[in-house]
């Protein structure tokens, strides 16, 4: 997988920004629900499942247009770890609680006993589909890709297919 997820996320976010946010100011700071998330997923390296990952995340209580700052960290059963910060966006699908989401998060990767991804800088991009319950909690299915974006000669990439549960803190 190359930078396709990141490109899809950025195009969708910029389109949403132009259609939804620019009449009030394209990147105006606005309130957004702070959320705490936990996700569990299958780690895929070169098309093979190689282990499991747990991810914890926190979405800050504000956004700039469609971009909500977020931080996250993960660890695999192979003691590989990642920590990063970036932005995520959410796109409502109708009025029934369904949504699509995407994110891009540069971060630090430590291989542990996991695969060598060609360096410690790894950019994690994700796309997902989810549902928001009446209390603000969400559940979603996500697919993400991590790579160094060809900043190094070696760039094999790593994927995760995960289920995420989030609770609203506001």
C-alpha positions in Angstrom: 0.0 0.0 0.0 1.3 3.4 -0.9 0.0 6.8 0.1 -3.5 6.1 -1.3 -5.2 6.3 2.1 -3.5 9.6 2.9 -4.5 11.0 -0.5 -8.1 10.0 -0.1 -8.3 11.5 3.4 -6.7 14.8 2.3 -9.0 15.1 -0.8 -12.1 14.3 1.2 -11.2 16.7 4.0 -10.3 19.6 1.6 -13.6 19.0 -0.2 -15.5 19.0 3.1 -13.7 22.1 4.1 -14.7 24.0 1.0 -18.3 22.8 1.1 -19.0 23.1 4.9 -16.4 25.2 6.6 -15.3 28.0 4.3 -18.4 30.1 4.5 -17.5 30.7 8.2 -13.7 30.6 7.7 -12.0 27.6 6.2 -9.8 26.8 9.2 -11.6 28.7 12.0 -11.2 27.1 15.4 -14.4 25.6 16.6 -15.6 23.3 19.4 -15.5 19.6 18.8 -16.2 16.7 21.2 -13.2 15.4 23.0 -13.1 11.6 22.7 -11.1 8.8 24.2 -10.7 5.7 22.1 -9.4 2.2 22.3 -9.0 -0.1 19.4 -7.8 -3.7 18.8 -6.6 -4.9 15.4 -4.9 -7.4 13.3 -1.4 -6.3 12.1 -0.7 -7.1 8.4 2.9 -7.0 7.0 3.4 -7.8 3.3 -0.1 -9.3 3.1 0.4 -11.7 6.0 -1.2 -11.4 9.4 1.7 -11.2 11.9 0.1 -10.3 15.2 -2.3 -8.1 17.2 -2.2 -4.4 18.1 -3.9 -2.3 20.8 -4.2 1.4 20.1 -5.2 4.2 22.5 -6.2 7.7 21.2 -7.4 11.0 22.4 -9.2 13.6 20.2 -8.8 17.2 21.4 -11.9 19.3 22.2 -11.5 21.6 19.1 -11.1 21.5 15.4 -9.8 23.8 12.7 -12.3 23.5 9.9 -12.7 19.7 9.3 -9.3 18.9 11.0 -9.5 17.8 14.7 -6.1 17.4 16.4 -5.6 13.8 17.7 -2.9 11.9 19.5 -2.4 8.1 19.7 -0.1 5.3 20.7 -0.1 1.6 20.0 1.7 -1.5 20.9 1.7 -5.0 19.3 2.2 -8.4 20.7 5.6 -8.3 19.1 6.5 -5.3 21.4 6.5 -2.9 18.4 5.3 0.5 19.5 4.2 3.7 17.8 3.2 7.1 19.1 2.1 10.1 17.0 0.0 13.1 16.6 -1.9 14.5 13.7 -5.4 15.3 12.5 -8.6 13.4 11.9 -11.9 14.3 10.1 -15.3 12.9 10.3 -18.0 12.9 7.6 -21.6 12.3 8.5 -23.5 9.9 6.3 -27.1 11.0 6.4 -28.9 11.6 9.7 -28.9 8.1 11.2 -25.6 8.1 13.1 -23.4 6.6 10.4 -20.1 8.3 9.6 -16.9 7.9 7.7 -13.6 9.1 9.2 -10.0 9.5 8.2 -6.8 10.6 9.8 -3.1 11.2 9.1 -0.6 11.1 12.0 3.1 11.3 11.7 4.8 9.5 14.6 7.7 7.6 16.1 8.0 3.8 15.6 10.0 1.3 17.6 10.2 -2.1 15.9 10.7 -4.2 19.0 10.4 -7.8 17.7 8.2 -6.6 14.8 9.2 -5.7 11.2 11.8 -3.2 10.2 9.9 -0.5 8.5 12.9 1.5 7.3 13.2 4.0 10.1 11.6 5.5 13.2 9.5 8.1 11.3 6.2 6.4 10.3 3.2 8.2 9.0 -0.1 6.5 9.9 -3.1 7.2 7.6 -6.5 5.6 8.2 -10.0 5.4 6.8 -13.0 3.9 8.6 -16.8 3.6 8.9 -18.7 3.9 12.1 -21.8 4.5 14.0 -22.5 7.0 16.8 -24.9 6.0 19.6 -27.2 8.5 21.3 -24.8 9.0 24.2 -22.0 10.1 21.9 -20.1 6.8 22.0 -19.0 5.4 18.7 -17.9 2.1 17.2 -16.0 1.9 13.9 -14.1 -0.4 11.7 -10.8 1.1 10.4 -8.1 0.2 8.0 -4.8 2.0 8.4 -1.4 2.1 6.7 1.9 3.0 8.2 5.0 3.9 6.2 7.9 6.4 6.1 6.5 7.9 2.9 9.7 7.1 1.0 11.9 9.3 3.3 14.2 6.2 3.5 15.4 3.7 0.9 13.6 0.9 2.8 9.8 1.5 3.0 7.8 -1.8 3.2 4.8 -0.4 5.1 2.5 -2.0 7.6 -1.3 -2.2 7.8 -3.8 -2.7 10.6 -7.5 -3.7 10.3 -9.2 -2.8 13.6 -12.3 -2.1 15.6 -12.4 1.1 17.6 -14.7 2.2 20.5 -14.8 5.8 21.5 -16.4 7.6 24.3 -17.2 11.3 24.3 -15.7 13.2 27.3 -17.8 16.4 27.0 
